[in-house]
Amino acid sequence: MSKEITITRPDDWHLHLRDGAMLQGVLPETARHFARAIIMPNLVPPVVTGDQAAAYRDRILAALPKGMAFEPLMTLYLTEGTDPADVAAAAASGLVKAVKLYPAGATTNSHSGVRDLDKVMPVLEKMAEIGLPLCTHGEVTTPEVDIFDREAVFIDTVLAPLRRRLPELRVVMEHITTEEGVAYAAEGGPNLGATITTHHLIINRNHILVGGIKPHYYCLPVAKRERHRQALRRAATSGNPAYFLGTDSAPHVDALKEHACGCAGCFTATNTMALLAHVFEEENALDRLESFASLNGPTFYRLPVNSGQMRLVKHEQPQVFPAKIFTEAGPVTVFDPGFAVQWSVEA
């Protein structure tokens, strides 16, 4: 016998679409299931100004296949030259929903990011004044800090001091990966939220390293120990409104993943909702999937909940998902959870 659940149509609160041929190839994979998504601005060159965000939004909408409904929620890339007045104007127009903080060198296309937080305080103060969220890639990049400790050190040395300095600033801890991240978000109050990715609920660092290096499991922040994965599962399935879905689905062509210096990112847009149904069922929390995927994010971003619905069905037999998405930029490997999945999105 099959089982099914119906939830409010979900949103993705952290998404990479890239640009050009890659954008055209991967956008349908998100738009098929998600009504809206927070679009990451780390293009080359980055999306820094309101005019650049408007132009990027136009390119996204132009790439949307006919008959699909999808709203890109735009963000600005925070640099040490960002103009507070431009940020405020872009937010006031309704175009920009957040500003993204990349510590310089933290991840893909982050070389234009922030090195000295004091230099962006005028922007952050303006954001706190107008209620515009700051999305953080929460890792330090100092060479002496181990890559598996970068998130915890960021919380202690950057995020906590910033929030003490600007308590009214609304912050999203994006793609948390540690027990420390889970605990800090739980105690942060209404001005703090945290996104959790699909792949960090499924893989730990063994999946990347045991039996040979698996480049398609390599992401940043890198997957951590099993105890951290379990903490993320407890958080995502808890119903706590501090946690919501941000897939961080990040397409790279296979040639750049399967490489001597492979790119970081897991492409999960195609099968995220089926995988989440599997995870939430394993945790006896299917009744909380809607909160995580569809309700908590809009509440934090002060946006209306979607009016549409999604039906997820569990079948007797495992479902088949494409191994790759073929784009004009090149093939992109779809995240493989490593286990059979019986769930699918039916409507």
Salt bridges, closest charged atoms under 4 A:
GLU4 OE1 - ARG311 NH1 3.11
ASP11 OD2 - ARG36 NH2 2.78
ASP19 OD2 - ARG59 NH2 2.76
GLU29 OE2 - ARG32 NH1 3.19
GLU80 OE1 - LYS119 NZ 3.94
ASP118 OD1 - ARG165 NH1 2.91
GLU129 OE1 - LYS126 NZ 3.48
GLU139 OE1 - HIS137 NE2 2.67
GLU174 OE1 - HIS14 ND1 3.31
GLU174 OE1 - LYS100 NZ 2.71
GLU179 OE1 - ARG227 NH1 2.47
GLU226 OE2 - ARG229 NH2 2.82
ASP248 OD1 - HIS14 NE2 2.91
ASP248 OD1 - HIS16 NE2 2.95
ASP254 OD2 - LYS324 NZ 2.64
GLU258 OE2 - HIS216 NE2 2.75
GLU281 OE2 - LYS3 NZ 2.95
GLU281 OE2 - LYS314 NZ 3.06
GLU282 OE1 - ARG233 NH1 2.89
GLU282 OE2 - HIS278 NE2 3.16
GLU283 OE2 - ARG233 NH1 2.93
GLU346 OE2 - HIS315 NE2 3.11
